[in-house]
Amino acid sequence: MSQKVSEFFGCMVFNDDVMRERLPKEVYKSLTKTIATGRTIDASVADVVANAMKDWAIEKGATHYTHWFQPLTGVTAEKHDSFIAPVGNCKVVMEFSGKELIKGESDASSFPSGGIRATFEARGYTAWDPASYAFVKDGSLYIPTAFCSYTGEALDTKTPLLRSMDAVSAQGLRVLRYFGDTSSKRLHTTVGAEQEYFIIDKEMYDLRKDLRYAGRTLFGAPAPKGQELEDHYFGPLKSRISAFMAELDEELWRLGINSKTKHNEAAPAQHELAPIYSNTNIAVDQNLLIMEYMKRIAEKHGLVCLLHEKPYAGVNGSGKHNNWSITTDGGKNLMDPGKTPAENVKFLLVLAAVLKAVDDYQDLLRISVAHAGNDHRLGGNEAPPAIVSVFLGEELDEIIRSIVDGTAYKAAGAGILDLGIPSIPTFRKDTTDRNRTSPLAFTGNKFEFRMLGSSQNIAMPNIVLNTAVAESFRQFADILDDAEDLEVAVAKILKDTFSAHMRIIFDGNGYSEEWEKEAKKRGLLNLRSSVDAYERFDDEKNIKLFATHGVMSRTEIESRKEILLENYAKIINIEALTMIEMASRDIIPAVNSYLGEVASTAAAKRSVLSGVSCAVEEDILMKLSDLNTKAYDALGKLKKAEAKAAKTAGVMARAEAYRDLVLPAMEKLRKLVDEMETMTSSEYWPLPTYGDMMFKV
């Protein structure tokens, strides 16, 4: 790295510094006001911004521009148009208007719409999001946009996200006014999304059809060594991984992404990247870029980045920790408890709003992280369970109990930690420990939502958090609007809210059977599969929540439910067909070949050495042949289950069929094949093993 990071950081981003430098003063003021308040931009301002943006992008090597959006596919989409405009005599000029900046057009029928748009109704629009910075990548100017249908329904994740950010700001400001805050004009939700991922050598990846088609290993016996020694976690980086991470950091820094932390994760060949938090819409954009660049740069190093939640069975899965908070436009974090949280009434009211939101909308939070891949991860190996709960820590637990019980709170303090080594200074402990099994944990000045899967767009979890908390704020503000005594009203809100939602607070082991039983007693939901969760998406209370705050309409919710169910069935379908092909064309024939070799060896021994024992060969032949026969039978049953599920009518029924018929059939076939792997000579086994993939990077 020849340049200093400070010299090139954000150099490919049309950020605030660039805008201040290149835009006329009045235009800059108008644009920043639009960004700060969320108001509509003036068309004349857009023309000036577009021209400045175009000139800057051309200087960065751009020849094209694209409206970059987030359709309901889980990934991003882009269509590139050049800046050129013909002027006659085989000459062109480079043009880009405010109209082209503000609005684009895409074929809406080619993206998932859940029935909103018929195939012949093709028109859709992309609309510029001024609050997300444009950037240059691969010779194009990328303009972050929202995406909607011709009739105005949101066909993306960004539109409802921006609406939810407006909702939590509007309702939160109503509450803040009662605490004397008249200067804050907008509230921002902020997010820092920690990204976990696996790395595999590309040559091995290319030999695994399951990784290529499904993103996870559908077969694979455990390696002799996994993560049980815990020696990979935070261990020294291998040279290839270090080189990959260094280039990844540099590319992300050029895009203004605050890639802060990198380290080895718990499982072999697993790693993590953590950025510094930013406003939620920007954090969503940046996390999508992080995932894209992880894949792109890995290939340059002869590697492949695996973002599936469970690429390897039996070891740590990959999640995405969504660190969520609320700040004022002046930078005040509303989730900072301060030195005396028991006396910080404003913080306690925000805390009450979050607890109420999580308890009231457990189902939506579970839906927001529901995904076929994440179903394999939730509930073990450092992933939280499917039961939604909140961890607060001892100090906040005691404060809440004192409010509910009407008793005085006695602060114990965390104390000083002294390791007994003179050369190492003593230091003050945090007032609480951490709970790695908690789905939603308070971690000092933010909530860490840990249920997200590593491959998922983080927009939906934040849409739910924003909207649910906005509803809590709305209800609190309505009470305060009618209050005769503000202090009494706030005290009553705190006591009533904490009393009503104590059940959502849990600080124990989320993996234990005892917690599952206890959660059931408390009336908490345990939506084990994604299909169970999706079924509740269009419950009337959820439709009312999103409609009240203008985040999503009934039509938009129902369409998303259909898309999610269809996507679930398609994922399992692809996995099942991949298993069928691998077992039919690769694994069973390979085992047959090995059995033939063993049989030939036994026959040769008998012919040469009369009376010699062939007990070893006979034992292998008997056991492995029996397994192969059973595997062939299981393969036939999987084919029938897949065919039946594929023909099932109705998106809900089809998703249930893939869950209830196909997944169990896949598991039975896998169990037999994995056992055959342990008995088949490595010379004949057609796939790289778990040991090869995880330990030969």
N, C-alpha and C positions, 0 to 999 in steps of 0.2 A: 504494500500500500504506500505509494509514493506521496500522496497528499495527506494532510492532516484531516481527520474526520470532520473537524469543525469547519474546514474549508469547503467540503463537498456535500455536507449533510443537507438534504432537501433540495439539491441543485436541480433535480428534475421535476420539481413541484411548483405550480403557479400559486405560491402561498402568499401570506399577508405581506411579507417583505417585498416580494416581486410586485404585488398589486400596488403597494404604496409608492414604489419607485416608478412604475410604468403608467399608472392611471392618473388622469387629471385629479386634482385635489377634491373637487366636488363629486366626481364620479366615484372616487375611492370612498368618500364618506357615505354616499348613497348605497354603495354595494355592501360596505361593512354594517350599515344600519339594517339592510335587508337580512344579512346573515345573523345579526344579533337578535332581531325581533321576529324573524320568520315571515316578514311581509313580502308581498309580491314586488318583483323588481320592475323598474320602469323600462319600457322598450328602448328609449333613447340611450339609457345607461348600458343596456345589453349590447348595443352596437359598438360602443366604445370599448367595452370589456372584451368583446369577441375579437376586435381588431388587435388589441394589445396582446391578447392570449395567442392569437395566430402568429404575430411577429415573434413573440418569445419562443413559441414552439418550433418555428422554422429555424431559429438560431440554435435550437437544441437538436436539429437534424430531422424534425418531423416534416412529412410530406402529406400526411393524412390526419383526419380527426375521427373519433368514434364516440358515440354515446354508449357509455359503459353501464350496464344495468344488471339487475339480479332477478331473473325470472324464477319461477317456482320449480326449478330443476335442481337446486342446491349449489349450483355454480354460477359463474358470471357469463354474460353474453356481450357481443360487440359486433358491429358492422362498420367497416372503414370506408370513408369517402375522402377523396383527395381535395386539397385546397385549390386545385387548378380550375381556372375558368377561361375558355377560349376568347380571344379578342380579334381573331382574323389573321390572315397571312401566316397560318401555322404557328401562332404565338399564343401564349397563355399568361395569365397573371394569377397570383395567389390571393384568393378571397375567402372570407369567412364572416358571415353576418350575424347580427344579434338573433335573428330569426332562427338560423341554423344552430346557434348556441342553445337557445331556449327550448326548441322543440325538434324532435326527430321522429321518424316513422319506421316501424318494424312490422313484420308479419306476425300478428298476434296469434293466428291460428296454429302456428308451428311450435308454440310453447304451451305447456300445461295450463289449462284454464278451468278444469273441473266442470266443463259444460257451459261456462259463461259465453264462450264464443264457438260457433260452429265452424267447421273447416272452411266453408266458403266465405265466412265473415273474417276477412284477413287483416283489416286495418287495426293497428295499435300505435300508441304514441310513447315516446320517451321524453321526459321533461327534466331539465337541468336542476340539479341540487346545488345551489350556490354555497351551502354550508360545508360541502365536501370539496376539497381542493382538486382541481384538475392537475394532470401530470403527463409527462412524456415517457412513453415506453415503446421500444421497438419501432421507432420512426413514426409513431402516431401520437396525437394529442388525445388523451383519455379524459372524457368529461363524465363524471359520475351523475347518473340520472335515475329518476323514477320511471316506472313502466306501467301503463294502464291500457285498458281496452278502449275501443272507439266510443263505447257508452259510458266510460268513466270508472269502471271497476278496476281496482288494483290487481295487477297480474304479477306482482313482484313482492319482495320482502321489504324493500326500502320505503315504499309509500306508507304502509301501516306503521313502520318504525318511526318515520318522521312525525306522523300523526300522534303516536304515543308519546313522543318527546314533547310535543306541544301540549298534550293533555296533562302530563305530570307537572309541567311548568306552570300552566294556568291554575291548576288546583293547588299546587304547592305554594304559589305566591299568595293565594287567598289566605292560607294559614299563616304565612310569614308576616302578613300585614298586622295580624293581631299581636305580634311580638315586636312591633314598632319598626319593622324593616320596610321603609318606604323607598329605599334607593335601588334595591334589586329590581331589574326589569325582566329577567328571565332566569329560569333554573335549567341547569344542564344535567342530564345523567351522564356519568362517565364510566368507561369500561377499560379494563386491561385484561386481555384474553390470553392466558398461558396456553401454549400449543404443544401437545405431546405428539410424537411420531416415531416410527421405526425406519431404519435404514437397512437395505439388503443389497448385496452385490448384483449388478444387472444381469450378469451371466446366469446366476441362479434364478433370478426372477423370471428370465425368459424361458426357463425350463419348467415353470410352474403355471399350468393353464389356470388353476384356481386363483392365483394372485393376479394374473393378467385380466381375467374376466370378472372375478368377484371381489378382488381386493383383499381376500383372506384365504388362509389355507383351509381347504375343506377336508383334507386328509393330513395326517402327520402324527407319528408316535412321539412322545416326549423325549427330549435329549437326556443323556445321563446327568447333565448339569443344567439347571435352569437359573432361577434367581434366588435360590434358597440360601446361598452364602452371603447375599446382599453386598457383593463386592463390585458390582457394576455401578450402583447408585452413587452419583457424585465422584466416580472414579476418574482416573486420567483419561483424556480423550485420545483415541487412536489417531494416527497421523492422517489417514484418509478422511476421517470424520472432522478433525480439526481444520483441515484445508477446506472441506465443504462448508463448515460453519463460518469460517472467515470470509469466504466469498459471499455467502448468504447475507451476513451482516452488512458487508459493504454495499451490496445491491439494495438492500432494504433501507439503509441509511440514505442512499441517493434519492430514494423515494420519500424521504422524510419520516420513515417508520422508526420509532424509537425502540429498536431491538436492544434489550438491556441485558438479559441473562440467558446463558446457555449452559447446559450440563447433561450428563448421562442420567437417564431415568432408571427405574427399578429393574426392568427386564433387560436381558442382553440385547444389544443393538437398538435400544430404545433411548430417546433423547427428548429434550424439552427446550423451547424458546419462550421467553417471557418479555413482552414489551412494557413500556411505561404507559399508563392509562391516558386516554384521550376522550373527547366527546363521543357519544355512542355511535352516531352515524359514521364518523370517521374511523372509529375502532372496528366497525363492521367491514368497511371498505378495506382497511389495512389488513385485517385477518384473512380476508379472501386473497389479497395479494401475497401475504406470507405463505399461505398454502400453495399458491401457484408457483412462487419462486422456490420453495422447498423442492418441489417436483422437478422444476426446470434445471436448477443448479446441481441437484443430485445426479442427473443424467450426464452432465458435463464431467463429473468425477467418476463415471462408470458405476454409479449407484442408482438405486430407485428409492424414493421416499414413499412409505406406506402410511396412509392416513386413516385406514380402516380402524374402527374401535377395537377390534380383536383379531389382528392378523394371525396370531398364534394362540392356540388353545393352551390353557394351563399356566400362562404367565400373565403379567400385568397388562391390562388393556390400556388404550390411549384415550384420554379425555381432553377437555378444554375447560380450564377453570376461568369462569366469568366473574371478574372482580368488579362489582357494581356499586356505584355511589351516586349521591346527588350534591351538586355544588351550585352556588349562586353565580351570576355573571361577574361578580366581583371576586370570585375565587374562594369563597367560604364553603368548606365542606360541612354539610348539614349532618353528616354521620360521624363527625369528630366528637367524641364524648367529653373531651376536655379532661382536666385533672380531677374534677369532681363531678362525675356523670350523674350522681344522685341528685345534684342541685341544678343540673342542666336540663331545664324543663323542655326547651325547644328540641334538644336531642332526643329526649324520652318520647316526645310526641311523634317524631319521625320514626323512632324505633317501633312505637306502637302501630304506626301506619304500615310498616313493613310486615310485622307479625300478623296483623289482621289480613293483609293482602295475601300472604303466603297460605294462611289457614283457609281463608274463604275460597281461594282459587288453587288449591293443591292440584286439582285435575289439569288445569291449564298449564301449570309449571311442568307437570309430568308430560303432557302433550308436547310442550315446546322442545323437549329433548328426546321424544319418541322417534326411534329409527331402527330399522331391522338390524343394523350393525351394533347399535348401542344396547340392544336387548341382550347381546352376548356378554356385555361388559358390566352392566349395573348389578351390584350386589356382591362383588368380590374383588380381590387383588387391588385394594386401595381405591376402588370405585364405590361411590355411595349406593345404598339400596334404592329400590323403586319407590319406597315409602318416603314422602316428602316430610322433612322436619327441619327445625332450626336449632343450631348450636350458638349459644351466647357467651358461655364461660361463666365461671363462678361469681365474678363481681356483678355482672348485669343480672344474672339469675337472682342473686340476693336482693338487688335493688328492686326488681320486679315483684318478688315475693313480699318485700316490705310494703310496697304500694298496695298490693292485693290484700294483705293481712292488716293493713293500717298500723304497722309497727315502725319504730324508728330503725333506720338503717345505720349499721356500724361498719365503717370502712376498715377492713383488715389490712389492706396494703399488700403488695406482692413481695416486698422485702428485697434484701440484697443477696446476690449469689456470690459466694466466695469459694473458689476452687481449692483453696489451701496452698496455692503456689505463689510465693512472693513476687515472682517476675510477671505474673498475670494479674492485671487489675480486677478489682471487684466491679460488678455492674448490677444495675437494677433489673429485676425480672419484669416481664409483662404481667399484667394483672390476671391473665388467663392463659391456659394452655390451648392447644389446637386439637380438633377432632377430625381425623382424616376420613372417617366414615360418614360424616354429616353431609347431607345434600346441600344445605345452605348454612354457612358458618359466618358469624361476625368475626372479623379479623383486625380489629383495631379502629379503623375508620371507614370500613366498607363491608359489604357482604360478598362472600365468595360462593357463587353458585357452581357446584362441582359436578353436576349431573350431565353436563353437555358432552356429547361425543366428539371425538377429534376431527371427524370429517364434516361436521355440520356447520352451516352458516349460523352465526351467533345472533342473527337478527331476531328470530322468533322468541327465544328466551327473554331477550330484552324488551320486546314488544309486550310480553306478558307482565314482566316486572314493572315496567313503566305504567302500564294501564291499570294494573291491580292496585298499585300504590296511589295512582291518581284518584282512584275510586275511594280509597281510605281517606285521602286528603279532602275530597269533596264532601264526604260524610262529616268529617271533623269540622270543616269550614261552615257547613250548614248549621251545625249545632252552635258554633261560636257566633254566627250571624244573629242568632236569637237569644244569646246569653245576656243576662242582666249583670252578672258578675263574672268577668273573664277568668279570674284565678280559680274560682270555684268550678267553672265549666271545664277548664283544662284538667283540673284534678280529677273530676268525674270521668272525663274521657279516658284518662290514663288508667284509672282503676277499673272501669267497665271493660275497656279493651283488653288489658292484660288478663283480667279475670276470665273473659270469654274465650281467650285464645291461648291459655296456658298449655293446652294439649299439644300444640305444635312445637313446643320447646323440649328438646331431648339432648342430653349430653353424654349418653352412654355409647355402647358398641352397637352400631347400626347393622352389623352382620349377624347378630345373635338371634336365635330362635325366640328368646325371651322378649326381645324388642318387637318382633313380628306379632307375638301374642298381645303384648302391651299396646301396640299401635292399634290393633283391632279393637281392644277394649276402649281406647280413646276415641274411636270412630274415625281414625285416619284412613285414607285410601291406600290400597296396595294394588296398583295397576301394573301387574307383572309384565305384560307384553305391550308392545306398541299398539296392537289392535285394540286391546282393552282400553287404552288411553284415547285413541282416535274416536272411539264410539261416543265419548262424552263431549267432543269438541262443540257440537251444535246444541248442547243443552241450553235451555232458555236463559238460565242465569248468565251463561257465558256470552250469548248473543246480546243480552241486555247490557252487559259490561262494556263490550266493544262499541255497541251502538250509542250508548250514553256519552261516550267520549269521542265519538266520530272516528274511531280507529279502524274498524272493519264493519261492513254491513252484513246482514244475514246471508245475502248472496255470496259475498266474499268468503265468509266462514264456511258455508256449505261447500263451496267449490274447493277450498283448501282441504277439507275433510276428504272429499272424493279423491283429490290428487294424492294425499298422503296414503290412503288405502291402496290406490292403484300402484303407487311407487313401492309400497311394502310387498305386494304380491309379485311385482316385476323383479324385485331383488331376489326373493326366494326362488322364483322361477329360473332366473339366470344361474343361481347357485346349484339348483337341482339338475339342470341340464348340463352344467359343467361337471358335476359329480358323475352323472351318467356317462358322459363322454370319457372322462378320465378312467373310470372303472372299466368300461367296456373295451376301450381301445388301448389303454396303457397298462393298468395295474393287473387285471385278471390275466391278460395274455403274458405279462412278465412273470407272474407267479407260475403259470402253466409251463413256461419255458424253464424256470428253475426246477419245478417238479420233474420235468423231463430229464434234466441234467442229473438230479439226484437218483432217479430211477435207472438211468444209464450207468451211473457210478456203481449202484448196487448190483446191477446185472454183470458189469465187468468184473467186479470182485468175486462174484459167484463162479464165473466162467474160468477165472485164472486161479483162484484160491478155493479149492473144493472144501466145503464145510465151514468156511469162514463166516463169522456173524456179520449180518448187515443190520443190526439192531438200530444203529443211529439213523441210517438212511430210511429204514422202515418207519421209525418213529416220526421223522420229519415228514415223510410221505403221508402218513396217516393223519397227523395233526394239521399240516398245512393244506392237504387236499380237502379235509373236512371244512376248514375255514374258507377255502376258495369256493367250495360248493355253496356254503351258507352265504358268502358274499354275493355269489351269482344270483341266489334266490332273493336276497335283500335288494339287489339291483333291480330285479324284475318288479318287486313290490314298490320300489321308489318310482319306477316308470309309470306304474298304474296310478299311484298317488298323485304324481305330477299331472298326468293326463286328466284325472278326475278334477283336480283343483283348477286346471286351466279352462275346463268347460263349465265351471260353476258360474251361474248367473248372479249378477249384483256385486258391486265392489266390496261391500262388507262381508258377504258370504264367501266371496273368493279369497279375500285376505284371511278369513278364519280358516278356510280349507287349507291354505298354504301353511298356516301356523299349526293346525291340529293334525293334518294328514302328512304333509310333505316334510316338515322339519323333523318329526319323529322318525320318519323313514330314512331321512338323510343321516340322522344320528346313529341309527342301527347299522347302516352300511359303513359309516366311518369307523365305528368301534371294531368291526370285523377287519377292515382294511388296515387299520393301525396295528392290530395284533399281527396280521400277516407281515407287515413291514419289519417287525422285530424278529421274524423267523426266516426272512428271505435274504439271500446273499446280496450284499451291497452292489455286486457286479451286475445283478439282474434288476434291482429296484430302480424304476424309471424316473424317480423324483429326487431332487435334493432333500435331505432330511432336515429336521429342526436344528440339529447340531451344525450342519453345513450352513444353513441360512443365518443363524443367530451368532455364530462364533467365527465365521470366516469373512468378515467385512474388512 
